[in-house]
Amino acid sequence: MLLTKETNYLEEGNYIGSIHNSNRIERINTVIFDMDGVLIDSEPLWKIAMEEVFHAVGCIITKKDFQKTVGLRIDEVISYWYEVAGWEGFSCREVEEMIVQRMVELIRENGEPLPGVRETIHYLKQEDYYIGLATSSYTILIETVLDVLGLSDAFDYTRSAEHEEFGKPHPQVYLSVAKALDVQPTQCLVIEDSLNGIISAKAARMKVICIPEKTHVREPKLIVADYMFESMIEMLDAFKKDNI
């Protein structure tokens, strides 16, 4: 598949297409998925888990507040809120473990793939793409999500940013996936839902598709992505028509 360097434009608040800003053409052979908000509608679950745990330790913040830390690694989220709001009696590490454990429970109780996920992975496999996963979520959550969704064998390589010095928006987690798959970053196409994830992938010199997460207020800066779709079903249709 030939992929031209493109950017999306905005009209009256709706992403309606794309325009060329370069004649450079790359051969894309790898698709790397983010996980939360891309494979699974887990952002509402994160909000539940964090609100429950933060309230339990005496830190009164709301689901709306969590939009400020979307796309960050959970330890970075906790460090941010400890500095902003604070609590006593529990270490940041203890709060982190409580939130992660609650997330495991919520995913097992409520986890469903987002529309088009299974069909897209099936199509990419048929077309002989390498398929990777790069997420800020910890390995235990990767394993839980893929098990619940029945996708444990779907990816050629998965990587958690917990194994990197820095999480997204630093590009290292995406570069690690490319290195493990023995492909160049410029051969990779990333599917993301958040601004921090888009920045991470762009900094890694990868093309980026954004499918915005629906429970957050739409971030206008998402237009820095190369492509914008409202759903993975819409994205898959564009793949099949060679419009990506």
ABEGO torsion letter per residue (X at the ends): XBBBBBBBBBBGGBBAEBBBABABBBBBABBBBBABGAABBAAAAAAAAAAAAAAAAGBBBBAAAAAAABGBBAAAAAAAAAAAAEBBGBBAAAAAAAAAAAAAAAAAAABBBBBGAAAAAAAAAAAGBBBBBBBABBAAAAAAAAAAAGAAAABABBBBAAABABBOABAAAAAAAAAAAGBBAAABBBBBABAAAAAAAAAAGBBBBBBBBAABBBBAAAAABABBBABAAAAAAAAAAGAX
